């Protein structure tokens, strides 16, 4: 697929000082776009400015500022979100729903050519394998659970509904649902696994045979780029994005820690017991610790224990999506970056 790039085209990216967003802005800068980055981390924003990227130090929940930030933008990539397994509902709602509504308002007012909304496959997840759901090869049109597993999933689903309304009103918007993003700069997936491995060991259920999808960050950026230039008939649709190859949880950890030169510390635990303990910890932290995130949540325990894999045929056929970097290559890139950070003392 080929398209002509002009220096005058402007790209606005939310969540630009976050993990995915920072990769997005740097990629489009390398393609010679005029890139505008919205974020709250001033230090990272300064680093982006040094690379020739315009940094807008704001929160995308600020309605007037956000609408005006959309002025003159050809493309908008909404990668910002409050992504956490725990927290207060209002905070998730403001960030994930109101923030998305502000992007929509700005894009409508100033006529962006194309908007990419980054959502999540957490929408599909269930604690119990009910309603005919076994977690394997989940497609975009699979019925969603009656109740979302946490506030993050619930508010991202509400945000998607706002996107659907905007598309019905003529907004050229498209949604992706990337699964478990990892890579250089990852501040969630791999760091948490490394930290728990170093401290006590990683909980392993049923021998770690549960299969999962993880997605190298560069592949997600590639999918976003394809969305910006896909045929108009694909607007309004939702696309699962993964590395296209599932991996056993045990295999993922074993390979990663070997590459890092770290011992893989395993804790063989009964799932039911840990899930119940997580429930108690959630209740306690909600009522007595002002919603401070507990060490365990029911969602985090379930993600480590259950198989959930996605079908990406729709993205492959309609967007022409093909993962550019394999899981193994992605892990090696991450490990190289991780070791560099250790040397720097970060």
N, C-alpha and C positions, 0 to 999 in steps of 0.2 A: 504494500500500500504506500503510495507516495502523495505528498501534498506540498504546496508551496508555502514557505514560511517568509513572512515579511517582518522587517525590524520594527514596524510601527504597531504590531499587534501586542496588546496588553493582556497579561494573565494575573488574576487576583487569587491568592491562596490563603485560606483561613487555617489556623492551627499550624502556621508556618515555622514556629519555633519548637514544635513537637517532633516526634520521631518521623512519622510518615511525611508530614508537611515540609520538613526541612529537606528531605530527599526530592520532593516534588518541585520546590522552588529552584533548587540547584540544577535539576534536570532541565527545566524549561529555560533557565538562564543560559545553560550550555547550548540550547537550541536557538539562542539569540532573540528570545522573546523579551519584552519589557516587563519584568516581573515585580509584582507588588505583594509583599508578605505581611499578613496580619498575625500578630502574636503578642504575648504578654511578657516574655522573657527578654529583657533589655540586653543582657549580655550576649545571648544568641542572636538577637536582632542586630547588634553591632557587627558580629561576625558575618552576617548576611550582607550588611551594607558594604563591608570591605570587599565583597565579591560582586558588587555592582547591582545588588538587589535593593529595591525600595522597601524600607521597613516601616510599617504602621503599627505603632505601639498602642493597641486598643483591644478591647474584648468584643467579640462578635455578638454579645448580648446587648451592646449599646446600640439602640435602634437608629438614631439619627446619624451617628458616626458611621455605622455599618452601611446604611443606605448610600451615603455620600461616597464611601470608599468604592462603591460599585460604578461610579460615574466614569465613563470612558473605557470601561473594561470590555474586551472582546470575549474573554473566557473567564469563568469563575470555577474554582475547584474548592469545594467545601469539605476540607479534611479535618476541621476542628471539631472537638467533642469532649465532653466529660466522660472518660472511659475508665470505669472502675467497677469492681463487683460489689461495692458497698458505698453508702452515703445517704444523704437526705434527699427525698424525692424532689423537693423544690429546687435544689441545686442542679439536679439532673434535668429537670424540666426547663429551667431557664437556659442552660447551656445547649441542650440537645434539641429542644423544640422551639423555644423563642429565638435562639441563635439561628436556626434554620429558617424560621419565618422572616427574620431580618434580611438574610441573604436573598430570599425569594422577593421580598419587597424591593430591594435594591436592584436586582436583576430585571424585574418588571419595569421599574421606573426608567432605567437607563438602557434597556434593550440589549443585554448580553447575547452573543451569538450562540453560546452553548454553556451549560452548567453541569458539572459532575458532582453528584452528592455521594459522599463516602458513608455508607451505612455499615451494618454488621450482620453476620450469620448467627449471632447470639439469639436472634429472633426465633430461630428454629429450636433452640435447646429446651429439653425437658428433663426434669429430675427423674421422672418415671417413664419407662418405655410403654406408654399407653397410646391410645388413639391410632394404632397401627404404625407407630413410629419406632424404627429400630436404629436410627442414627446413621444409616449407611447410604451413601450416594444421594444425599438430600438435594432435591431440585428446587428451583426458585418458586415454583407454584405449589409446593407441598403445603397443606393446611397448617397454619401456625397454631401453637398451643392456646388453649383458652385463657391461660394466665402466664405472663412472661416470668422468667426465672428471677429477674432482679429489676431495679429501677433503670439501669442502663439500657437493658433490652426493651423495656416498656417505653421509655422516652424516645429511643431510636425508632421504634415502630410508629409512635405518634408523629415523629418527624417525617417518616416516609409517607404517612398519610397526607401531610402538608405538601410534600413534593408531588404526590398524585393529584391533589387539587390544583396545584399550580400548573402542572402539565395539561390538565383538562382545560385550563384557561389559556393555553397557548404557549407556556414557557418551555423553551427547548432544553429540557433537563433529563438526565439519565443517572441511574443509581447503580453503584457496585457494592457488593458485600464480601470484602476480603477476609479470609480466615487466618487468625493467629499470625500476625505480621512479625517477622524477625529480620535482623541484619544489623549493619553498622549503625550505632546510635540507639539501638533498642534499649528502652528504659523500663520495660515491663516483663515480657515473656522470659527471655533467657536470664536476665539479671535475677529475677525471683527464683528461678530454678537453681541458679548458681548459689545464691545466698542460703537457701534452705539446705542444699547439699552440703555446703561448708559448715553450717551450724549443727544440724541434727541428722540430715539425710532426707532423701526425697521419698515421700510415701508411694509405694507401689502396690497396686491392687491386682489380684489374679495374675501375677507374674508380669504385669505391664504389657499384656497382649492386646490391650485396646488400641485400635488404630485411630490416627488423627491426621488432619491436614495442617500444615504450616505453610506460610507463604513468604518468600523472600521479598523484601521491601522493593527492590528494583523491578520485580514482576508486577507489583501493584501499580507502580509508577507507569509501567508500560501499558497496563490496562487502562489507566486514566487517560493516557495519550490517545489510545485507540478510541475511547469514548468521545473525545473532543472532535474526532473527525469521521465517526461512523455515519452510515447512511441515516437520513432523517426517519426512516421507518423504524429505527431502533430507539428513538426517543421515547421517554416515559417508561422504559423497561428497567428491570432489575437483573443484575448479573452476579452470580457467584464467582469469586476469584480465589484460586489456590495455586499451588505449585504443580497440580495435575498428577501428583503421585502421593499416595498415603504412606504413612510410616508408623510402626508400632512405637508406643510411648517408650518402652524399654530401649528399643533400638536407637531412638532419637537421643536419649540421654547418654547411652553407652558411647555412641559415636562422638557426641559433643564433648564429653568429659575426657575422652581419650585424646582428642585433638588439643584440648586445653592443657593436657598433662596433669589433670586432677583425678584423684580417686573417686569413683562413683559409689557414693554411700547410699545404700538402699534400705528402706524401712518397709518390710512386708506387713501390711496392716489390713484388718477387716474393714471393708467399705462401710458397712452399716453402722459400726461403732463410731467411726470418724465423722460420718455424715450427721449422726445424732449429736455428737459433741459440737460440731460446727453450728448446729441449730441452737444449742444452749448458749454458745458464745455469742451468736448474733442477737439473741433475746437479751442477754446480759448487757452487751455493749449499746444496744438501742435504749434500754431503760435506765442504765446506771452510768454509762460512760459517754453520754452526749454524742452518740453515733460514731465514736472513734472506731476505725476499721479493726475488726478482730483478726487474730492470727489465722483463723480458719473461717471460711464462709462455705455455705452449702454449695454455692456455684463453683468455687475453686476446687473443692473436693471432688465434685461430680465431673468437672472437666478433666481431672487427672485420671479418673476411673472409667469413664464411659467412651465408647466409640462414637465419634461423630465425623463423618466425611461428607464432602459436598460433590455434587455433579457439576462440572464446568462445561459441558457440551454446548450449552447455549452461548456462552462467551466465545468458545472456540469457533462455532459455526457463524454466529452473527457479527461478532466484533473482529474475528480473525485472531483471537488471543492465543498465544502460545508462550508458555513460560520460557524466559530467556536464560535463567539461572537455576540449576538443580538444587535440591535440598542440600546435598553434600557440598556443592560449591558455595552455597549461601552460608552454611555453617563454617566453612573454612574462611570465608571473608569476614564473618563475625568474629571468629576466634583471633584472626590476625589483628583486627581492630581492638578487640578486648585486651590483648596482650600489650598493644601500644598504649592503651589507657592505663594499664597497670604500671608501665614504665614511667608514665607521666605522674603517677600518684593519684589519678582520678578515681 
